[in-house]
Amino acid sequence: MSAIEQIKAKHTDWDSIPVEKLEPGIERQMIVGEKLMICRLRIGPNIVTPAHDHPHEQMTIVERGRVLFTIGDEQRTAQAGDVLHFPPGAWHGATMLDEEVILIDIFSPIREDFLT
């Protein structure tokens, strides 16, 4: 068997991923790999995700909407097309502005706490 045959790549579309309702106004979909996970969050207008930190490296892509991010002791507005990088241990949170927001969060290693 060749090396290419041994690798089991996957092709997935978001429409086939179950939607988990975390709380009113927040839905999450997840695709989990061996060392990496990606989460797609649909968040209603004016919802606040409290500032926090975690040992995972995180990148967030704003797919739709505008978000006021807290990053350390700064605040900055991000919009569709922007990418944010949160190193492990970085203090961060987000306030959705006046429209629905879709965020793509990528974590390494996997957020085991999301799998329960």
C-alpha positions as CSV (number, residue, x, y, z in Angstrom):
1,M,0.0,0.0,0.0
2,S,1.4,3.4,-0.9
3,A,1.8,6.3,1.6
4,I,-1.1,8.2,-0.2
5,E,-3.4,5.2,0.3
6,Q,-2.5,5.0,4.0
7,I,-3.6,8.6,4.6
8,K,-7.3,8.9,5.2
9,A,-8.3,12.4,4.1
10,K,-11.8,13.6,4.7
11,H,-14.0,16.0,2.7
12,T,-16.8,17.6,4.7
13,D,-19.2,20.5,4.2
14,W,-20.8,22.5,7.1
15,D,-24.3,21.4,6.0
16,S,-23.5,17.8,7.0
17,I,-22.2,18.7,10.5
18,P,-24.6,18.6,13.5
19,V,-25.5,22.0,15.1
20,E,-25.1,22.2,18.9
21,K,-27.1,24.9,20.7
22,L,-24.7,26.1,23.5
23,E,-27.1,28.7,24.9
24,P,-29.7,31.1,23.4
25,G,-28.1,32.8,20.4
26,I,-25.0,30.6,20.2
27,E,-24.7,27.6,17.9
28,R,-21.6,25.5,17.3
29,Q,-20.5,23.0,14.7
30,M,-17.2,21.1,15.1
31,I,-14.8,19.1,13.0
32,V,-12.2,17.2,15.0
33,G,-8.9,15.9,13.7
34,E,-6.0,14.2,15.5
35,K,-4.2,17.3,16.7
36,L,-6.4,20.1,15.4
37,M,-10.1,21.1,15.6
38,I,-12.2,23.7,13.8
39,C,-15.4,25.2,15.2
40,R,-18.0,27.2,13.3
41,L,-20.0,29.5,15.6
42,R,-23.2,31.3,14.7
43,I,-23.7,34.0,17.3
44,G,-26.6,36.5,17.5
45,P,-26.3,40.2,17.7
46,N,-25.1,41.9,20.9
47,I,-24.1,38.6,22.6
48,V,-20.9,38.7,24.8
49,T,-18.5,35.9,25.2
50,P,-16.7,36.6,28.5
51,A,-12.9,37.2,28.4
52,H,-10.9,34.0,29.2
53,D,-7.7,32.2,28.4
54,H,-6.8,28.6,27.7
55,P,-3.7,26.6,27.0
56,H,-4.7,26.1,23.3
57,E,-3.4,28.1,20.4
58,Q,-6.4,29.6,18.6
59,M,-7.0,31.3,15.3
60,T,-10.3,32.9,14.6
61,I,-11.6,33.9,11.2
62,V,-14.6,36.3,11.0
63,E,-16.8,34.8,8.3
64,R,-19.7,37.2,8.7
65,G,-20.5,40.3,10.8
66,R,-18.6,42.6,13.0
67,V,-17.1,41.7,16.5
68,L,-15.5,43.8,19.2
69,F,-12.7,41.6,20.5
70,T,-10.9,42.1,23.8
71,I,-7.3,41.0,23.4
72,G,-5.3,41.4,26.6
73,D,-6.2,45.0,27.8
74,E,-7.0,46.2,24.3
75,Q,-10.2,46.2,22.3
76,R,-10.4,46.0,18.5
77,T,-13.1,45.6,15.9
78,A,-12.9,42.8,13.4
79,Q,-15.1,42.2,10.4
80,A,-15.6,39.6,7.7
81,G,-12.3,38.4,6.3
82,D,-10.2,39.3,9.3
83,V,-8.1,36.7,11.1
84,L,-7.1,36.9,14.8
85,H,-4.3,34.8,16.4
86,F,-4.5,34.0,20.1
87,P,-1.3,32.3,21.4
88,P,-1.7,29.8,24.3
89,G,-2.6,31.7,27.5
90,A,-3.7,34.9,25.7
91,W,-6.6,36.7,27.5
92,H,-9.5,37.3,25.0
93,G,-13.2,37.7,24.6
94,A,-15.7,39.0,22.1
95,T,-18.8,41.2,21.9
96,M,-21.0,40.7,18.8
97,L,-22.1,44.0,17.4
98,D,-25.4,44.8,15.7
99,E,-25.7,41.8,13.5
100,E,-25.4,38.0,13.5
101,V,-21.8,36.8,13.4
102,I,-20.2,33.7,12.1
103,L,-16.8,32.8,13.5
104,I,-14.5,30.0,12.5
105,D,-12.3,29.0,15.5
106,I,-9.3,26.7,14.9
107,F,-7.6,25.2,18.0
108,S,-4.5,23.2,18.5
109,P,-4.4,20.9,20.4
110,I,-8.0,19.8,20.4
111,R,-10.3,21.4,23.0
112,E,-11.1,18.2,24.9
113,D,-13.5,20.3,27.1
114,F,-15.7,20.9,24.0
115,L,-16.1,17.1,23.4
116,T,-18.0,16.3,26.6
